[in-house]
Amino acid sequence: MSWLTAEELGLTHIDAIHRNIDYDSLIEYALANEGAKLSHSGAVMVDTGIFTGRSPKDKYFVDQFPSNEYIAWGEVNKPLTKRVWDDLLGMVKEHLSGKKLFVNDVFAGASESSRRSIRFISEIAWQSHFVKNMFIEPDFEDLIGFAPDFTFYSASRITNRKWKEHGLNSDVFIVFNIEEKMAIIGGTWYTGELKKGVFTLMNYWLPLENKLSMHCSANIGKAGDTALFFGLSGTGKTTLSTDPERALIGDDEHGWDEHGIFNFEGGCYAKVINLDPSSEPEIHAAIRENAILENVVANEDGHVDFKDDSKTENTRVSYPIHHIENFQEGMCGGHPKTIIFLTADAFGVLPPVSMLTKEQAMYYFLSGYTAKVAGTERGITEPVATFSACFGEAFLPLSPTVYAELLGQKIDQHGVKVYLVNTGWSGGSYGVGKRMSIQNTRACVNAILDGSIMENDFDILPIFGLLIPRTLHGVDTEVLNPRNVWEDKETYDETAHKLAGMFIENFKRYNRAGNRYDYSHAGPNGE
């Protein structure tokens, strides 16, 4: 289906339009013209250039009514004038005119009552391949008369030499114009900008319809029990939701509407640094024909060294969700009864599993805590606490309290139980203690999902006030209380007070006088 015209795409003229074309054609073009290679498993390998991750400081929203009444302006959501938008849009359209273009017409949202129609226009075949993997492809009937609710123009090869004049952070730009239903991306090849761009928009649209958008993975058991896994990068969200005993609804982005849970996407985008087929067999098996590997290192025969981080630690694979053998057809589930917050606590203070009260759930949702560890970024020599509201603040156009209020309503309405699972360190901070084993974490998650965790007695963890089980099948009893496995108990207490102080300081933005989102009493007390 390629009967789009240049005028319909908003361009003056075009060389050719490749619209919704098949995998083989995209791969053939990328191999012949874009430096792509094939791995030994048949996946396409590409490099994203100097940008191996997102550019959050280069993201803007056009400051216009009425969207400017809803957007939470600040470091995450920076305003751009209409004058600069017009200049950048003209620059992008001039750059794309006269070129071979790849167009994808897709859906974001598996729920028909909540989905959006999105059009991507790109000059790069493997970006079109990525979109084909990551979003929901309409059937033939849906494509007839397809009218996009929003259009993305991706101009990776552009250079904005006027960026200082425009008042931008750099020559890279990612700009959303809500009113004109367009986004432009310039100067970066990183495909995650396309994925998270759509997520950002869904995070704008859905809450205004009283629907919750979430940075979480989701799966469903044989009894129809849906579970959500919230967590920042590196906490195990993709790994733990990919379970041979439970069907995968999706690994990263979901909505919660009047019908239940639904995936925004049609594919998965997983980290592959240090990928181990013995602990993550489903993800490893998904790396085959039609998958895309980003920034990995391989030998001449195409065998990938997943331990090699010489290009970046953020090596990735994109694959359609049906590459996971046990995925949920339709990518939807009922209203969940279980929510799991994942954190990789590099201070070794938090327990491997704890049950949260409603108020604690709201506190830890708004906190969105995890920790970076030494060695992952230049200058980091000890664990660094990271707080990202709702476990995804970088993608929230609205105030975090909007999403928190919706979550609280859903918890009450559907009787949801919420748990905090620490996939980080035990027995000491990073460098002294050890990372929680995937086996222990899986046992904690399994006990939550099968309900057996509720058969235990619980103790209260001092300082944090968390309810922790005294015993749990498959987990060493001593590990359940983090203080017990520290050789130096005094150092544990000091570290726990230190982390508690970080929580308290971060949460001050919510505990203004009279603020109904002040759940500080449900957090650590620092004493």
C-alpha positions in Angstrom: 0.0 0.0 0.0 2.1 2.9 -1.3 -0.3 5.3 -2.8 0.5 8.2 -0.5 1.6 11.5 -2.2 4.2 14.0 -1.2 1.4 16.4 -0.4 -0.3 14.0 1.9 3.0 13.7 3.8 3.4 17.4 4.0 6.4 17.4 1.7 7.1 19.3 -1.6 8.4 16.3 -3.6 9.7 12.8 -3.0 11.9 10.2 -4.7 9.9 7.2 -3.6 7.7 6.1 -0.7 8.1 2.7 0.8 4.9 2.3 2.9 4.3 -0.5 5.3 6.7 -2.8 3.4 7.7 -6.3 4.4 10.6 -7.3 6.6 12.6 -8.9 3.7 12.6 -5.6 1.7 13.6 -3.5 4.8 16.4 -5.8 5.7 17.7 -6.0 2.1 17.8 -2.2 1.9 19.5 -1.8 5.3 22.1 -4.4 4.4 22.9 -2.8 1.0 22.7 0.9 1.9 22.9 1.5 5.7 25.8 -0.5 7.0 23.6 -3.1 8.7 24.9 -6.7 9.1 23.3 -10.0 10.0 24.1 -11.8 13.2 24.7 -15.6 13.4 21.1 -16.0 14.6 19.7 -14.1 11.7 19.0 -10.8 13.6 19.9 -7.5 11.9 22.8 -5.7 13.6 22.9 -1.8 13.4 24.9 1.0 15.1 23.1 4.1 16.2 26.1 6.3 15.9 27.3 8.6 18.6 23.8 8.5 20.3 23.4 5.1 22.0 20.7 6.3 24.3 18.0 9.0 24.5 18.7 12.7 24.6 16.4 13.9 27.4 17.9 17.4 27.5 16.9 17.9 23.9 13.1 17.2 24.3 10.6 20.0 24.0 6.9 20.8 23.7 5.5 23.7 21.7 4.1 26.1 24.2 0.5 26.6 22.9 -3.0 26.6 24.2 -4.7 24.4 25.4 -1.9 21.8 26.0 0.2 24.3 27.8 -2.5 24.4 30.5 -1.9 20.7 31.3 1.8 20.1 30.7 4.0 20.2 33.8 6.8 22.5 32.6 10.3 22.1 34.0 13.5 20.2 33.3 11.5 17.2 31.9 9.1 19.1 29.7 10.7 22.3 28.3 8.8 24.8 26.3 9.5 25.8 22.7 8.1 28.8 20.9 5.8 28.4 17.9 8.4 30.5 15.9 11.2 28.0 16.5 8.9 25.1 15.9 8.0 26.5 12.4 11.6 27.0 11.6 12.6 23.4 12.7 9.6 21.8 10.9 10.5 23.7 7.7 14.1 22.5 8.1 13.0 18.8 8.6 10.5 18.9 5.7 13.1 20.4 3.4 15.6 17.8 4.4 13.2 14.9 3.8 11.8 16.2 0.5 13.3 14.5 -2.6 14.4 11.4 -0.7 13.4 7.8 -0.5 11.2 7.6 2.5 9.9 4.8 4.7 6.4 5.2 6.1 4.8 3.1 8.8 1.1 3.3 9.7 0.6 1.7 13.1 -1.6 1.6 16.2 -0.4 2.5 19.7 -2.7 0.6 22.2 -4.1 -2.9 22.0 -7.4 -1.7 23.4 -9.7 -0.5 20.6 -11.3 2.0 22.9 -8.0 3.6 23.8 -5.7 3.2 20.8 -4.2 5.9 18.7 -3.3 5.8 15.0 0.3 6.9 14.4 2.3 7.6 11.2 6.1 7.4 11.2 8.0 9.0 8.3 11.8 8.2 8.2 14.7 8.3 5.9 16.2 5.1 7.4 15.1 1.6 6.5 16.1 0.0 9.9 14.2 2.7 11.8 11.1 1.6 9.8 12.0 -2.0 10.7 12.2 -1.0 14.4 8.7 0.7 14.2 7.3 -2.5 12.5 8.7 -4.5 15.4 7.6 -2.2 18.2 4.1 -1.2 17.3 0.8 -2.8 16.4 0.3 -3.3 12.7 -3.2 -2.7 11.3 -4.8 -5.3 9.1 -5.6 -4.6 5.5 -9.1 -3.2 6.2 -7.7 -0.8 8.9 -5.2 0.5 6.4 -7.8 1.5 3.9 -8.5 5.1 4.7 -5.9 5.1 7.5 -6.0 8.6 9.1 -3.2 9.3 11.6 -4.0 10.9 14.9 -0.3 11.9 15.1 2.6 12.0 12.7 6.3 11.6 13.5 9.0 13.0 11.1 12.4 11.4 11.8 15.4 13.2 10.2 18.4 11.4 11.6 20.9 12.9 9.1 19.9 16.6 9.7 22.2 19.0 11.4 20.7 22.1 13.0 23.4 24.7 12.7 21.0 27.3 14.2 20.6 25.5 17.6 22.1 28.3 19.6 20.0 30.9 17.8 17.0 28.7 18.6 17.9 28.6 22.3 18.2 24.8 22.2 20.5 22.5 24.3 22.3 21.1 21.2 21.9 20.5 17.5 19.7 17.5 18.3 15.9 18.1 18.9 12.9 16.0 19.8 9.8 18.3 19.6 6.1 17.5 20.2 3.4 19.8 18.9 0.2 18.6 20.5 -2.1 21.0 18.7 -0.7 20.3 15.2 -0.5 16.6 15.9 3.1 16.3 14.9 6.5 15.5 16.3 9.9 16.1 14.7 13.1 14.3 15.6 16.4 15.6 14.2 20.1 14.7 14.5 19.9 11.4 16.3 19.7 7.9 15.0 18.7 6.3 18.3 15.4 4.4 17.8 14.4 4.6 21.4 13.3 8.2 20.7 10.6 6.9 18.4 9.4 4.4 21.0 9.4 6.7 24.0 8.0 9.5 21.9 4.8 7.6 21.5 4.8 6.6 25.1 5.1 10.3 26.1 2.1 11.1 24.0 0.0 8.3 25.4 1.0 9.7 28.9 -0.5 13.0 27.8 -3.7 11.7 26.1 -4.9 8.9 28.4 -5.0 10.5 31.8 -7.1 13.3 30.4 -9.6 10.6 29.6 -9.4 9.2 33.2 -7.3 6.3 32.0 -4.0 5.4 33.6 -0.8 5.1 31.5 2.1 3.2 33.0 5.8 2.5 32.6 5.4 -1.2 33.5 5.5 -4.7 32.2 2.5 -7.0 32.5 1.7 -10.7 32.3 -1.2 -13.0 33.0 -1.6 -16.4 34.6 -3.6 -19.4 33.4 -6.4 -18.4 35.8 -6.6 -15.0 34.1 -4.8 -13.2 36.9 -3.1 -10.1 35.6 0.0 -8.7 37.3 1.9 -5.4 36.7 5.7 -4.9 37.2 6.8 -1.3 37.6 10.5 -0.5 37.5 13.2 1.7 36.0 15.9 0.5 33.6 18.1 -2.3 35.1 15.6 -3.4 37.8 14.5 -6.6 36.0 11.1 -5.5 34.6 11.5 -7.3 31.3 13.2 -10.4 32.7 10.7 -11.0 35.5 7.6 -10.5 33.4 8.9 -12.9 30.8 7.9 -16.1 32.5 7.2 -19.5 30.9 4.4 -20.1 33.3 2.6 -16.8 32.6 1.7 -15.2 29.2 3.4 -11.9 28.5 1.1 -9.0 27.8 3.9 -6.6 27.3 7.4 -5.7 28.6 7.4 -1.9 29.1 4.3 0.3 28.4 0.7 -0.2 29.3 -2.6 1.4 29.8 -5.4 0.7 32.3 -8.9 1.6 31.0 -12.4 0.6 31.9 -11.8 -2.9 30.3 -8.5 -3.7 32.1 -4.8 -3.7 31.1 -3.6 -3.3 27.5 -0.1 -3.1 25.9 0.7 0.1 24.0 3.1 -1.8 21.8 3.4 -4.8 19.6 7.0 -5.6 20.4 9.8 -5.7 23.1 12.9 -3.6 23.5 15.2 -5.4 25.9 18.7 -4.7 27.2 21.2 -7.4 26.1 24.3 -6.5 28.0 25.6 -9.6 29.8 22.6 -11.5 28.4 22.7 -15.1 29.8 20.6 -17.7 28.0 20.4 -19.9 31.1 18.7 -17.1 33.2 16.9 -15.3 30.4 16.2 -18.1 27.8 13.0 -16.5 26.3 14.8 -13.2 25.5 17.8 -15.0 24.1 15.6 -17.2 21.9 13.8 -14.1 20.6 17.0 -12.8 19.0 16.4 -14.3 15.6 15.3 -13.4 12.1 13.5 -10.0 12.0 14.9 -8.9 15.4 17.2 -5.9 15.5 20.3 -5.8 17.6 21.6 -2.3 18.4 25.3 -1.4 19.1 26.4 -4.9 19.9 29.9 -6.3 19.1 30.2 -9.4 17.0 33.0 -11.4 15.3 33.3 -11.9 11.5 30.9 -14.9 11.7 28.2 -12.7 13.3 28.5 -14.3 16.8 27.6 -11.6 19.3 29.6 -11.1 22.5 26.9 -9.9 24.8 29.5 -9.1 27.5 31.2 -6.5 25.3 30.2 -3.0 26.3 32.9 -1.2 24.2 30.2 0.6 22.2 27.8 1.2 25.1 26.3 -0.6 28.1 22.9 0.2 26.6 23.1 -2.6 24.0 19.5 -3.5 22.9 17.4 -5.9 21.0 14.0 -5.1 19.4 11.7 -7.9 18.4 8.0 -8.4 17.7 6.2 -9.8 20.8 5.3 -13.1 19.1 9.0 -13.9 19.2 8.2 -14.7 22.9 6.7 -18.2 22.7 4.3 -17.6 25.6 2.7 -14.2 24.8 -0.9 -13.2 25.3 -2.9 -13.0 22.1 -4.4 -9.6 21.8 -2.0 -8.2 24.4 -4.8 -7.4 26.9 -5.7 -8.6 30.4 -8.3 -8.0 33.0 -8.0 -5.6 35.9 -5.0 -6.7 38.0 -5.1 -7.8 41.5 -1.3 -7.6 42.0 1.2 -4.8 41.4 5.0 -5.2 42.0 7.3 -2.3 42.3 10.9 -3.3 41.4 13.9 -1.5 42.7 17.6 -2.3 42.4 18.8 -1.0 45.8 22.6 -0.8 45.5 22.8 0.3 49.1 21.7 -3.2 50.3 19.2 -1.7 52.7 15.8 -2.8 51.4 14.4 -6.3 51.8 14.0 -8.7 48.9 10.2 -8.5 49.2 7.8 -6.5 51.3 4.0 -5.9 51.3 2.9 -2.3 51.1 -0.2 -0.6 52.5 -2.2 1.6 50.2 -0.4 4.7 51.6 3.0 3.1 51.2 2.1 2.1 47.6 1.4 5.8 46.8 4.6 6.9 48.5 6.9 4.4 46.7 5.0 5.1 43.4 5.6 8.8 43.6 9.2 8.1 44.8 10.1 5.7 41.9 13.4 4.7 43.6 16.3 2.7 42.2 20.1 3.2 42.4 23.0 3.5 40.0 26.1 1.6 40.8 29.8 2.5 40.6 31.3 1.9 37.2 28.2 2.5 35.1 28.8 6.2 34.7 32.0 8.2 34.8 32.6 9.8 38.2 30.3 7.4 40.1 32.4 5.7 42.9 29.6 4.6 45.2 25.8 3.9 44.8 23.7 6.9 43.8 20.0 7.0 44.6 17.8 7.7 41.6 14.2 8.9 42.1 11.9 9.0 39.0 8.3 9.7 39.9 5.9 6.9 38.8 8.9 4.9 37.7 9.1 6.9 34.5 9.2 10.7 35.2 11.2 11.3 32.0 8.1 10.4 29.9 5.4 12.2 31.9 4.1 15.4 30.3 1.6 15.9 33.2 2.3 16.3 36.9 3.2 13.0 38.6 0.3 13.5 41.0 -2.1 13.0 38.1 -0.9 9.5 37.6 -0.7 8.8 41.3 -4.3 9.9 41.8 -5.4 7.5 39.0 -3.4 4.6 40.5 -4.9 5.2 43.9 -8.4 5.1 42.4 -7.6 1.8 40.6 -6.1 0.2 43.8 -9.3 1.0 45.7 -11.7 0.1 43.0 -10.2 -3.3 42.2 -8.7 -4.3 45.6 -5.2 -4.5 44.3 -2.3 -5.7 46.6 1.0 -3.9 46.1 4.5 -5.3 46.8 8.0 -3.9 46.7 10.7 -6.3 45.4 14.4 -5.4 45.7 16.5 -6.9 42.8 19.6 -5.1 44.0 22.1 -5.9 46.7 22.1 -7.9 49.9 24.6 -8.3 52.7 26.2 -4.9 52.0 26.2 -2.1 49.6 27.6 -2.5 46.0 31.2 -3.6 46.2 30.7 -5.4 49.5 27.4 -7.3 49.3 26.1 -9.5 46.5 23.4 -8.9 43.9 20.2 -10.7 44.7 20.1 -13.9 42.7 17.5 -14.2 40.0 16.4 -17.5 41.6 15.7 -15.7 44.9 13.9 -12.9 43.2 11.8 -15.3 41.1 10.9 -17.2 44.3 9.7 -13.9 45.8 7.7 -13.0 42.7 6.2 -16.5 42.5 5.1 -16.4 46.2 3.4 -13.0 45.4 1.6 -14.3 42.3 0.4 -17.6 43.8 -0.7 -16.0 47.0 1.5 -18.1 49.3 3.3 -15.0 50.6 0.1 -14.3 52.5 0.4 -17.6 54.5 3.3 -16.2 56.4 3.7 -14.0 59.5 5.2 -10.6 58.9 7.7 -8.4 60.8 8.1 -4.7 60.4 11.5 -3.4 59.1 12.7 -0.5 61.4 13.2 2.9 59.8 11.2 2.0 56.7 8.2 0.5 58.3 7.9 -2.2 55.6 6.1 -5.5 56.2 8.5 -8.4 55.5 7.6 -12.1 55.6 9.4 -14.2 58.2 9.7 -17.2 55.9 9.2 -17.8 52.2 9.4 -21.0 50.1 12.5 -21.1 48.0 14.3 -18.1 49.8 16.9 -18.4 52.6 15.0 -17.1 55.7 18.0 -15.0 56.8 17.9 -13.0 53.6 14.4 -11.8 54.1 15.4 -9.3 56.8 18.3 -7.3 55.1 20.0 -6.4 58.4 20.5 -10.1 59.3 22.8 -10.7 56.4 25.1 -7.7 57.0 28.2 -8.7 58.9 28.5 -5.2 60.3 25.1 -4.4 61.8 26.1 -0.9 62.8 27.1 -0.1 59.2 23.8 -1.4 58.0 22.0 1.0 60.4 24.1 3.9 59.2 23.4 3.1 55.6 19.7 2.6 56.2 19.5 6.1 57.8 21.4 7.5 54.9 19.0 6.0 52.3 16.0 7.0 54.4 17.3 10.6 54.4 17.5 10.5 50.6 13.8 9.4 50.4 12.7 12.1 52.8 14.6 14.8 50.9 13.2 13.7 47.5 9.6 13.6 48.8 9.6 17.2 50.1 8.2 18.3 46.8 5.0 16.5 47.6 4.6 17.4 51.3 3.6 21.0 51.1 1.0 22.1 53.6 -2.5 21.0 52.6 -1.2 18.8 49.8 -3.4 15.8 49.5 -0.5 13.9 47.9 1.5 14.2 51.1 2.1 10.5 51.9 5.4 11.3 53.7 4.0 9.6 56.8 4.0 6.3 54.9 7.7 6.6 54.0 10.9 6.0 56.1 11.0 8.1 59.3 14.7 8.6 59.4 14.8 7.7 63.1 
